[in-house]
Amino acid sequence: MCNMKTKNICLCADAEATSFSGAFRCSDSAKAKARSFIDNEKQFQLGFLPTEQSNPITATLEDDFKRSTLAGVQCLQRGDRQMPITMRHIFAGRRFAALVDSMVASVTGPKGRIIFSGCGATGRLSILLESMWRDFFHRRVAELSDKERALADRSASIMTGGDFALIRSVEFFEDFAEGGRRQASALDVGEGDTFVAITEGGETSSVLGSLMYATEHGAKCFLVFNNPAYLLRRHLDRCREAIDNPKVTVIDLYCGSMSVAGSTRMQATSSEQVLCSCALEAALCRVLPRFAKETTEDYAQLFENLLAGLESPEGRAGLVKAIEFEKGVYEAGGRITYIADKCMLDLFTDNTERAPTFMIPPIRSSQEKGLAQSWAFVKNPLHSTEECWSEMMRRHPRCLDFTADDARSLGMPQTFIDNPPAIKYSNLVTYMIGNEPAPERIEGFARAAAVVLRVPGETHDFVGAANRLAASWPEKLEFRFEFPIADSPLEIWKHLAVKLAFNCLSTGTMAAMGRVAGNWMSYVSMSNKKLIDRSIRLVVELGRVDYVTAAETVFAAQEWINSQDWTQKEEPSPVQVALAAIQRNNEK
């Protein structure tokens, strides 16, 4: 069975990867990189964490999608059902109450803020949480006094790598705690602030670095993660330091392994979004009690109601239709462009995270010519690109002007020093997310489709503008929710509905296209140390080789990939190349 599974994966690999496997040689430099990683990066070898392991309740994911799209959706949703028991316990506990109390104290104090810090999926969540807070004061401005309107600025966020990472992963930044400290310093985190560090697995260095800065400068600090705290303390020094810090309140949301092994954008980040958005809304309703009548304190029940809606016949039928449509477009070599206004930020989170999770082309800027377009993109029909970035966040984006000296001072690899990532605001606005024409998303593709996201509360202006923009595409589809979604001051259930639905939609599409083996991601990038370890462990699991052999093969595969020209082609995953080489070697 193992050999057959490995063979199936290799047959899905890029033709270039398969041809490489026939002449595979592991160079001395690849062996040296493998040995260095094994010996010197033990703090990033995370196979002991449940979030990095296969979940037995979704082990049949690959086979379920082969049977039917509906069976695959049902399998993915089983993973979400792990969350409610944990969340009900957390909502009833003293630490959730302490988080809400601290948020209230910060907002009612003379200058305190509620600040969220994260990386990757949790960094995008941090931006979303701040924007949800700010958006309330924007939507309800007519009902507020001048003093109340000023509370909009009492929330902030830190995204590792700056807000540019919202649209394009800069994941190697997460390996450096000092980078997190510097971003916290730039935001002037200190006394009066409530600082909430969110890390899916509990071990992200940059987030823990920002947390340590906050503890040293007088903020009231909370650490939210989704793995057993005792495991983190036992194995990882940086986690032990944070968890044992008396100035940090730990909120452990552990609710089992992910539906897809290692894909912490799923249940880990989802449960963290439930916790933080509900705490934020509870604090808002205490500061402005007249809005409390628009919600209920039984957040656990509302969450279960949302899951039930997604699992209803109507909810599943919508997901099945969307997955089969996207699969058909992509298999024809086509592209999807989403059109949205409300919940546009949620869609960006999903679209951005598809690239490193499933090794597909990242979102492209208008300056990137001749490179493969991302499979999915998002545009807003109501605003120009520059307006849209500020409208979406309800503030001006906070990007980093990152230099070679910055990279050198953080101890980054020479490649970052030689070519510092272009992550400034001027780079961000070259990603054309506004209502400008997008011929690059249409011309030259066998299929090109616009998918309009319809959510409760949208305006007539949006519907008209979306239809006009979508008219440029040969195909059009609407994605809407055919079940009730509870309303609330911060619209938390609307945002969660989009997140959970698109977790299922994008992951399900990739699974239906053969980019999942069992319930493991079989296409993985190596953009940070955690993903290097995950790639190696995946080759161990599927190639049935030891960790050293897998590491050498993966680093050799990455060397070969880096030596090739991928203009107008999709770059393969080192895992795919390594597995193809192992299979060819076994056949010999």
PyMOL commands that set and color helices and strands:
alter all, ss='L'
color gray80, all
select helices_A, chain A and resi 2-12+15-22+28-40+42-44+50-52+56-58+61-67+69-80+83-91+94-108+121-139+141-143+146-154+163-166+171-175+177-186+205-216+229-235+237-243+267-287+289-294+299-311+313-331+344-358+385-393+404-410+414-418+425-428+439-441+460-470+492-512+529-543+547-562+574-587
alter helices_A, ss='H'
color red, helices_A
select strands_A, chain A and resi 114-118+155-159+194-198+220-225+248-252+335-339+376-379+448-454+475-480+516-517+520-521
alter strands_A, ss='S'
color yellow, strands_A
deselect
rebuild
show_as cartoon
